[in-house]
C-alpha cells in the first residue's frame, strides 16, 4: 500500500506488494496537456520510524526541485522483501544495515549508492500520565514494573527496533523474565501506539518515536553499549529513475540532517562527497 500521506501509510501495518506496484505505476512520468513529460513521482521505501521527519524532508526536496516524492512505510524487513519481489521503489531508507546487506548481496541496489546517514536511541516509554519511575540498569526489575500488563515492542524476530530491544534486554539480563509477556507490533509505530492508547503500561521504541507522540513519556534511555548501534542507511535501487539520485543526495545533505535532528534522530556527519 502506498499512501499520499505518510501517516496513513502506517495504517494496517505491512504493505501489500500489489498495491504498491499499482500505485507507483500510476505515478510515473506522463504527458501533460501540451504533451510535455511531467517529472516522475519518486517512491521511497522507508522504515516506519522515519515517517514524521521524512514527510518534512520530502516537502523541502519538492519545494527545491519540483520533483514529487511518495513514501511507503513498514518494517525494514518487509520493505526489503518487497523490493526483492519487484516492487518499484527508487530509494530504500532502512533502519537495519543487515537488510541493506541483503539487497546488495542480491544485486538489487545500485553500486556505490549506499550511505549511512542517521542514528537513534532506544528508550523505555510509558503513558504520559503514568507515575512510574524505573532506572535502566543490569538486572532492573522490569517484570514488577509491568504489573499485570505486557511490554510493547516491535516484533523482535523480524523488525529492527524489536531486535535492538531484545539485544538490550538480553545484555541487561532481563530478557528471559519478560520474553513471554510481550505485545508485538508489526513495526515500531505499532508498538508506540499500544502504549499511547494505554493498552500496554510500558514499551520500547526509538527516541524519535517517543518525541513524536505526546501521549507517552520516556522512562529511561538504554545504554548505547547494551545493543548494536542504531544506524539508518539509504541506497538507490537498481530500478531507480534518474531523479532519484538527486533525492538520495538531498536525504544525505546537511539540510536534511538538520530536519531529522529536530525529530530526535542523530545526524551522522556528512562525507565531503555528499551534497
C-alpha positions, 0 to 999 in steps of 0.5 A: 500500500502506498499512501499520499500521506505518510501517516496513513501509510502506517495504517494496517501495518505491512504493505501489500506488494500489489498495491504498491506496484499499482500505485507507483505505476500510476505515478510515473512520468506522463504527458501533460496537456501540451504533451510535455513529460511531467517529472516522475513521482519518486517512491521511497521505501522507508522504515516506519520510524522515519515517517514524521521527519521524512514527510518534512524532508520530502516537502523541502526536496519538492519545494527545491526541485519540483520533483514529487516524492511518495513514501511507503512505510513498514518494517525494514524487513518487509520493505526489503522483501518487497523490493526483492519481489519487484516492487518499484521503489527508487530509494530504500531508507532502512533502519537495519544495515543487515537488510541493506546487506541483503539487497546488495548481496542480491544485486538489487541496489545500485553500486556505490549508492549506499550511505549511512546517514542517521542514528537513534536511541532506544528508550523505555516509554510509558503513558504520559500520565503514568507515575512510574519511575524505573532506572535502566540498569543490569538486572532492573526489575522490569517484570514488577514494573509491568504489573499485570500488563505486557511490554510493547515492542516491535516484533523482535524476530523480524523488525529492527527496533524489536531486535535492538530491544531484545539485544538490550534486554538480553545484555541487561539480563532481563530478557528471559523474565519478560520474553513471554509477556510481550505485545508485538507490533508489526513495526515500531509505530505499532508498538508506540501506539499500544502504549499511547492508547494505554493498552500496554503500561510500558514499551520500547521504541526509538527516541524519535518515536517517543518525541513524536507522540505526546501521549507517552513519556520516556522512562529511561534511555538504554545504554548505547553499549547494551545493543548494536548501534542504531544506524539508518542507511539509504541506497538507490535501487537498481530500478531507480529513475534518474531523479532519484539520485538527486533525492538520495543526495538531498536525504544525505545533505546537511539540510536534511540532517538538520530536519531529522535532528529536530525529530530526535534522530542523530545526524551522522556527519556528512562525507565531503562527497555528499551534497 
